[in-house]
Amino acid sequence: MVAERCGKVRCIGRDFVEAVRKIALMPLDWPALIIGLLTGAYWGRVIKLVFKTKRTTGKAGNFWPAERLGQVLRVIWYPTVIAWIVWPLIKAWTVQESTLTQPLYENWIIRCSALGVALVAYWLTLICWRKMGTSWRMGIDPNEKTQLIVTGPYAYVRHPIYTLQAVIMLASLAAVPSIFMAIIAVLLIALLYWEARREEQYLLRTHGPVYGRYLSAVGRFIPKSASPAQL
């Protein structure tokens, strides 16, 4: 009888330990976890496109650009991207401590809405990548001339991928509100703006008046018209 009771106690003890272990492994913050996984999927797709571009066109996807300034920017850009992916995953298993962002952290309507915005922006980005086709590049190669894409999403804004990336970044900030995430957002959006300006200068040199007319007709990040530009 005593042995039987001891066996039951041991079973209960094992069940309790297993339950505690499972609870410990569960994230404390699901929005942070989803944002971390989403941004990881986004940049995983970018890396896949780099390899696909090399395989299908024989050209580099410019993960590491040929020009010097692009290389310098990547030294800042890539650590920022890594922080964007890793920080939400860390926050998923840690307790919110900042009193400054606590009101935002506790507002589940804003955080869940931001998740929805991020998911829609990612889906639209997939459409933009598909529209770019073999012309997609991650950076500037001064010695290469790719086909100019001015239809689909590109008939509304010149940089729909950068626009959507900024939307995902701001949605990430709303879903995982913290001072560190705000710093990441400022850095990333500043880099996106700088890179967009540089790409426009390169495309103007490469495609000449055709791209000049496109610049005049289509907004950089915000559409100039509700109708697509006709070039």
C-alpha positions as CSV (number, residue, x, y, z in Angstrom):
1,M,0.0,0.0,0.0
2,V,2.8,2.4,1.0
3,A,4.7,1.6,-2.2
4,E,1.6,2.2,-4.3
5,R,1.0,5.6,-2.7
6,C,4.7,6.5,-3.3
7,G,4.3,5.6,-6.9
8,K,1.2,7.8,-7.2
9,V,3.1,10.7,-5.6
10,R,6.0,10.2,-8.0
11,C,3.6,10.2,-11.0
12,I,1.9,13.4,-9.7
13,G,5.4,15.0,-9.2
14,R,6.5,14.1,-12.7
15,D,3.2,15.5,-14.2
16,F,3.7,18.7,-12.2
17,V,7.3,19.1,-13.4
18,E,6.2,18.5,-17.0
19,A,3.4,21.0,-16.7
20,V,5.8,23.6,-15.3
21,R,8.3,22.9,-18.1
22,K,5.7,23.4,-20.8
23,I,4.5,26.6,-19.2
24,A,8.1,27.8,-19.1
25,L,8.6,27.1,-22.8
26,M,5.4,29.0,-23.8
27,P,6.0,32.6,-24.9
28,L,4.8,35.4,-22.6
29,D,4.1,37.6,-25.6
30,W,2.5,36.1,-28.7
31,P,2.5,39.3,-30.8
32,A,6.2,39.7,-30.3
33,L,6.8,36.1,-31.3
34,I,4.7,36.4,-34.5
35,I,6.5,39.6,-35.5
36,G,9.9,38.0,-34.9
37,L,8.8,35.0,-37.1
38,L,7.3,37.2,-39.7
39,T,10.4,39.4,-40.1
40,G,12.5,36.2,-40.1
41,A,10.4,34.9,-42.9
42,Y,10.7,38.2,-44.8
43,W,14.4,38.3,-44.8
44,G,14.7,34.5,-45.3
45,R,12.7,35.2,-48.5
46,V,15.1,38.0,-49.5
47,I,18.1,35.6,-49.1
48,K,16.2,33.0,-51.2
49,L,15.7,35.7,-53.9
50,V,19.4,36.5,-53.9
51,F,20.3,32.8,-54.7
52,K,17.4,32.6,-57.2
53,T,18.6,35.7,-59.1
54,K,22.1,34.2,-59.4
55,R,20.8,30.9,-60.6
56,T,18.3,32.2,-63.1
57,T,20.2,35.2,-64.5
58,G,23.8,34.5,-63.7
59,K,24.0,37.9,-62.1
60,A,24.6,38.7,-58.4
61,G,21.6,39.7,-56.4
62,N,23.8,42.3,-54.9
63,F,23.5,41.1,-51.3
64,W,26.9,42.6,-51.0
65,P,26.8,45.5,-53.6
66,A,29.6,46.2,-56.0
67,E,29.9,49.9,-55.2
68,R,31.7,51.1,-52.0
69,L,28.9,53.2,-50.5
70,G,26.5,50.4,-50.8
71,Q,28.9,48.2,-48.9
72,V,29.3,50.7,-46.1
73,L,25.5,51.0,-45.8
74,R,25.2,47.2,-45.5
75,V,27.6,47.3,-42.5
76,I,24.9,49.3,-40.7
77,W,21.8,47.8,-42.4
78,Y,22.4,44.1,-41.8
79,P,23.0,44.4,-38.0
80,T,19.8,46.6,-37.9
81,V,17.9,43.8,-39.7
82,I,19.2,41.1,-37.3
83,A,18.2,43.2,-34.3
84,W,14.7,43.7,-35.9
85,I,14.3,39.9,-36.1
86,V,16.0,38.9,-32.8
87,W,14.6,41.6,-30.5
88,P,10.9,40.6,-30.8
89,L,11.9,36.9,-30.2
90,I,13.7,37.9,-27.0
91,K,10.7,40.0,-25.9
92,A,8.4,37.1,-26.5
93,W,9.9,35.3,-23.4
94,T,10.6,38.4,-21.2
95,V,8.4,40.6,-19.1
96,Q,7.8,44.2,-20.1
97,E,9.7,46.5,-17.8
98,S,9.7,49.9,-19.3
99,T,7.0,52.2,-17.8
100,L,7.4,54.5,-20.8
101,T,6.0,52.0,-23.2
102,Q,3.7,50.1,-20.8
103,P,0.4,51.8,-21.9
104,L,1.1,50.7,-25.5
105,Y,2.3,47.3,-24.4
106,E,-1.0,46.7,-22.6
107,N,-3.2,47.9,-25.5
108,W,-4.0,44.6,-27.3
109,I,-6.2,46.2,-29.9
110,I,-3.3,48.3,-31.2
111,R,-0.9,45.4,-31.0
112,C,-3.1,42.9,-32.7
113,S,-4.1,45.4,-35.4
114,A,-0.4,46.0,-36.0
115,L,0.0,42.3,-36.5
116,G,-2.7,42.3,-39.2
117,V,-1.1,45.3,-41.0
118,A,2.3,43.6,-41.0
119,L,0.8,40.4,-42.4
120,V,-1.0,42.2,-45.2
121,A,2.1,44.3,-46.0
122,Y,4.2,41.0,-46.2
123,W,1.6,39.5,-48.6
124,L,1.7,42.7,-50.8
125,T,5.5,42.5,-50.8
126,L,5.4,39.0,-52.2
127,I,3.3,40.4,-55.1
128,C,5.9,43.2,-55.7
129,W,8.8,40.7,-55.7
130,R,6.9,38.5,-58.2
131,K,6.3,41.6,-60.4
132,M,10.0,42.5,-60.4
133,G,10.9,39.0,-61.7
134,T,14.5,38.8,-63.0
135,S,15.0,42.5,-62.6
136,W,14.9,42.2,-58.8
137,R,18.2,43.3,-57.1
138,M,19.1,44.0,-53.5
139,G,21.5,46.8,-54.3
140,I,23.2,48.8,-57.0
141,D,25.6,47.5,-59.6
142,P,26.8,50.5,-61.6
143,N,27.8,48.2,-64.5
144,E,24.4,46.5,-64.9
145,K,21.3,47.6,-66.6
146,T,18.1,45.8,-65.7
147,Q,14.6,46.1,-67.2
148,L,12.7,49.1,-65.9
149,I,9.5,47.9,-64.1
150,V,6.8,50.6,-64.2
151,T,3.5,48.6,-64.1
152,G,1.5,46.9,-61.3
153,P,2.4,48.3,-57.9
154,Y,5.2,50.3,-59.6
155,A,2.6,52.4,-61.5
156,Y,1.6,53.9,-58.1
157,V,4.8,54.3,-56.2
158,R,8.5,54.1,-57.3
159,H,9.5,52.0,-54.3
160,P,6.6,49.8,-53.2
161,I,8.9,47.2,-51.6
162,Y,10.7,49.8,-49.5
163,T,7.3,51.4,-48.6
164,L,5.9,48.1,-47.4
165,Q,9.1,47.3,-45.5
166,A,8.7,50.6,-43.7
167,V,5.1,49.7,-43.0
168,I,6.1,46.3,-41.5
169,M,8.8,48.1,-39.4
170,L,6.3,50.5,-38.0
171,A,3.8,47.7,-37.4
172,S,6.6,45.8,-35.6
173,L,7.1,48.9,-33.4
174,A,3.4,49.1,-32.6
175,A,3.2,45.3,-31.9
176,V,6.4,45.2,-29.8
177,P,6.6,48.8,-28.3
178,S,10.0,49.5,-26.8
179,I,12.7,52.1,-26.9
180,F,15.1,49.7,-28.6
181,M,12.6,48.8,-31.3
182,A,12.0,52.6,-31.9
183,I,15.8,53.0,-32.5
184,I,15.7,50.1,-34.9
185,A,12.7,51.7,-36.8
186,V,14.5,55.1,-37.1
187,L,17.7,53.5,-38.4
188,L,15.9,51.2,-40.9
189,I,13.6,53.8,-42.3
190,A,16.5,56.3,-42.7
191,L,18.5,53.7,-44.6
192,L,15.5,52.9,-46.8
193,Y,15.0,56.5,-47.7
194,W,18.8,56.9,-48.4
195,E,18.9,53.8,-50.5
196,A,15.8,54.8,-52.5
197,R,17.4,58.2,-53.4
198,R,20.6,56.4,-54.5
199,E,18.7,53.9,-56.6
200,E,16.8,56.8,-58.3
201,Q,20.0,58.5,-59.2
202,Y,21.4,55.2,-60.6
203,L,18.3,54.5,-62.6
204,L,18.2,58.0,-64.0
205,R,21.8,57.6,-65.3
206,T,21.0,54.1,-66.7
207,H,17.6,54.7,-68.3
208,G,17.8,58.4,-69.0
209,P,14.6,60.4,-70.0
210,V,12.4,57.3,-69.7
211,Y,13.1,57.1,-66.0
212,G,12.9,60.9,-65.8
213,R,9.3,60.8,-67.0
214,Y,8.6,58.0,-64.5
215,L,10.0,60.2,-61.7
216,S,7.7,63.0,-62.6
217,A,4.6,60.8,-62.9
218,V,5.0,58.5,-59.9
219,G,5.5,59.3,-56.2
220,R,8.5,57.9,-54.3
221,F,6.6,56.3,-51.4
222,I,3.1,57.9,-51.6
223,P,1.0,57.7,-54.8
224,K,0.5,60.9,-56.6
225,S,-2.9,59.7,-57.9
226,A,-5.4,57.0,-57.2
227,S,-5.0,55.9,-60.8
228,P,-1.9,54.1,-62.1
229,A,0.5,56.2,-64.1
230,Q,0.4,55.8,-67.8
231,L,3.9,56.1,-69.4
